[in-house]
Amino acid sequence: MCAAASFMLGLLHLLLWSKDRYAGVHLLSMLMAFSGGANALTELALMHAQSIDAYRVLLQWENQFVFTLLVPMVWYVQARLPTARRWLATFITLLWFAAIVMNWRSPYSLVYQQIDALRQMPTFWGEQFTVAVGPANPWVQLSNLASLLIVIYVLDAAAGAWRRGERRRAALVGGSVATFMVLGGLQAPLIDAGIIEMPYMISFAFLAIVLALSYELVSNAVLASRYAKEIRANEQRWRSLLTDVQLAVIGVDPEARINYANPYLERLIGRRSEELMGRPVADLFPADDQAELKARLAAAAQTGPRPRSRWRLICSAGEQRSLVWSTVRLNHSDGRYAGLLSIGEDITERLAAERSLERSRHELERIGRVNVVGELVSTLAHELNQPLAAILSNAQAARRFLGAAQPDLDELQAILDDIVRDDKRAGEVIHHLRLLIRDGEMSREPLALGETVRQVLGLISNELDAQGISVRQEIDPALPPVEAGRVETQQVIMNLLANTVHALAQAAPERRKILIRARREGADAALISIEDQGPGIAVEVLPKLFEPFFTTRDGGLGMGLAICRRIVEAGAGRIWAENTGQGARFSFTLPLASPVPVSKPVSKPASMTAQAHP
C-alpha cells in the first residue's frame, strides 16, 4: 500500500517535471516518492528474509533508498521555504554522503558491524517477521546525527516562514517533514540499537509526506483551474477589444516576425492575417526605413522600445499610410524577451490636412510679405516722386545753363540750392518711413526663460515630430528671470530653432537632435544657446550670417537672423554663431531682470540703420 501510493505520487511529479524542466521542485518530489516506494518494498522483503546474506544486502539497499529520500527532501525544504539555512542543508548532505559510502564499504551495512543471526518474531496480530542480531556499526551515528539535524533544520525553516507570514506553507511543508522525521527517525535507531523488536516501518511514516504532497497537488490543480478560467475570461475581453478597436495592433516575436495582426490592421493595409503571420515585420515598411527599423528592433530586445514613434506602412495597393505607434516590450515569466506589441493610430489624413494648412499659412505669409513690400514700394514711389522729379528738372535746367556762352552763375546757384532742398526732403521721407516701420517702444518685463522655451517648443512640436527631431533642454532651475520683451524673445528663439530645423533636414536620423541650454553668464546676464548636430556653417558665411537680406536658402528673404540681431542688441544683449565640430551653435545673451521692470525704446543697430545723405 505504501509503495503503491509513493510510486503513484512519483509518477505524477515525473510527468509534471517532464512538462516543465525548470520546475526543480517536481524533480525533488519525484526522487523522494520513488525512493519512498522502493524503501517500502525493501522493508517488506526484510520482514521475510531467510538468510543473513540476503538480509545484509537488503539492509544496504534500504539505507541507499533512505539516502535518496532524505537528501532530496532537505533540498525540497530549501526550495519551498526560502528561510531554510543553506549551509545547514549542505552539511546534512555531506554527512549523508559519508554515511552512504560507509554503508557500501561495511560488510554488513551501515547498521551492523556484524550479523550473528536472524530471529523470527511475531507481530501483535500473529504474523512472523525477521530481526537481525549483532553488534551495531559505529558509523551508524553519522546517519543518526544527520537525521537529528534534519529535524532541527526543518523546524527552524518552518518557524522563519511562519514569522514572515507564510503560515500555510510552513505548516504543510514543515509539519509533514517533521512528522516523518520524528516517527521514522526515532523508530529506525531504536530497532538498530535492539531496544525494540519490530519491522522497519519508515515507509508508513513517509505517508505523512505523501499526504502533504498530494494535498499540494490537489490545491495547485484547483488553483490552476480557477486561474485558467480567469485567463480565458481576460483573453476573451482582450480579444474583443483588439478585434473591435479602431487602431492597428501588431505583435512581433523575438525574431522580428509577425505573430499577431488585428482586423483593423488587415483592413488598413489590405492583407489577411494568414498572409502576415510569420513574415518579417520589415516587409510592411518602405525600403528606406527598413535599416532603421531593424536597428530599433535590435535595441528594443536589449533595452526596450521607444514609447512612441512614427512609421509608414505599405498597403497592398502600393499606398503608404503614416501611423503613430505606441510599443511595449513583452517578456516570458522568467524575464526572457518575448517580443513586442504595438498599437498604431493612422494619421495619414491628419498629416495631409496639416500640410495643406501649412501650405496655406506659408502662402498667406508670402502674400502678406508681398503686400507689405508692395505698400512700401507704393509709398516710397508716391512720397519720393515729387522731390526726385524736382531734382531731375533742376539738374536738366543746370545742364542747359552750363551750355550757354555766358552761364548765369546766380541762376545756377539757385538751381543747386533747389536740388539740395529736394534731396533733404527725400531724406526726410525715408526717415519718416523708417520710423513707421519700427515698432516703437518694446515693452520689457521679467521673463522666465524655461517657460518661454517650452512655449516655443509647443508651437513647433508638430514640425519637430514630422522631421523626427528630438529636443533636450538643460535649463538651470536657479536661473533668475531676464528683462526682455516676451513676444520678441519668443521670436528670437523661434527664428533660431527654424534655422536649426532647416539645417537638420538632410542629417541622418540619429543626428537629428537639438540641445537648448540656459544658464547664468556673469553677474547680470543670462546665456541661451541652441546647438544642433547638422552640417555646421561654412567659414565664409559666418561673418555675413546676421546681415540683412543675406541667405543661403532658396526662396529665403535673409531677414530672420537679422531680426534676431536687432531684437537682442536692442535689449542690451549680443548674439553670435559658431561651429562646434559636431554641428552649429547659436548663442545670445539677455540682461537679468532688475527689481523694477523698465521699458526701453528699441533702436536698430548702426549696421542696420539706413542713412540719408543730402
Sequence and secondary structure as in RCSB ss.txt:
>XXXX:A:sequence
MCAAASFMLGLLHLLLWSKDRYAGVHLLSMLMAFSGGANALTELALMHAQSIDAYRVLLQWENQFVFTLLVPMVW
YVQARLPTARRWLATFITLLWFAAIVMNWRSPYSLVYQQIDALRQMPTFWGEQFTVAVGPANPWVQLSNLASLLI
VIYVLDAAAGAWRRGERRRAALVGGSVATFMVLGGLQAPLIDAGIIEMPYMISFAFLAIVLALSYELVSNAVLAS
RYAKEIRANEQRWRSLLTDVQLAVIGVDPEARINYANPYLERLIGRRSEELMGRPVADLFPADDQAELKARLAAA
AQTGPRPRSRWRLICSAGEQRSLVWSTVRLNHSDGRYAGLLSIGEDITERLAAERSLERSRHELERIGRVNVVGE
LVSTLAHELNQPLAAILSNAQAARRFLGAAQPDLDELQAILDDIVRDDKRAGEVIHHLRLLIRDGEMSREPLALG
ETVRQVLGLISNELDAQGISVRQEIDPALPPVEAGRVETQQVIMNLLANTVHALAQAAPERRKILIRARREGADA
ALISIEDQGPGIAVEVLPKLFEPFFTTRDGGLGMGLAICRRIVEAGAGRIWAENTGQGARFSFTLPLASPVPVSK
PVSKPASMTAQAHP
>XXXX:A:secstr
 HHHHHHHHHHHHHHHHHH TT HHHHHHHHHHHHHHHHHHHHHHHHT  SHHHHHHHHHHHHHHHHHHHHHHHH
HHHHH TTS HHHHHHHHHHHHHHHHHHHHSTTTTTBS   EEEEEE TTS EEEEEES B TTHHHHHHHHHHH
HHHHHHHHHHHHHTT HHHIIIIIHHHHHHHHHHHHHHHHHHTTSS     HHHHHHHHHHHHHHHHHHHHHHHH
HHHHHHHHHHHHHHHHHHHSSSEEEEE TTSBEEEE HHHHHHHT  HHHHTTSBGGGGS HHHHHHHHHHHHHH
HHH   SEEEEEEE TTS EEEEEEEEEEEE TTS EEEEEEEEEE HHHHHHHHHHHHHHHHHHHHHHHHHHHH
HHHHHHHHHHHHHHHHHHHHHHHHHHHHSSS  HHHHHHHHHHHHHHHHHHHHHHHHHHHHHS  EE  EEE HH
HHHHHHHHHTHHHHHHHT EEEEEE TT   EEE HHHHHHHHHHHHHHHHHHTTTS GGG EEEEEEEEETTTE
EEEEEEE SS   TTTGGGTTSTT  SSTT  S HHHHHHHHHHHTT  EEEEE SSSEEEEEEEEB  SS   E
E    GGG      
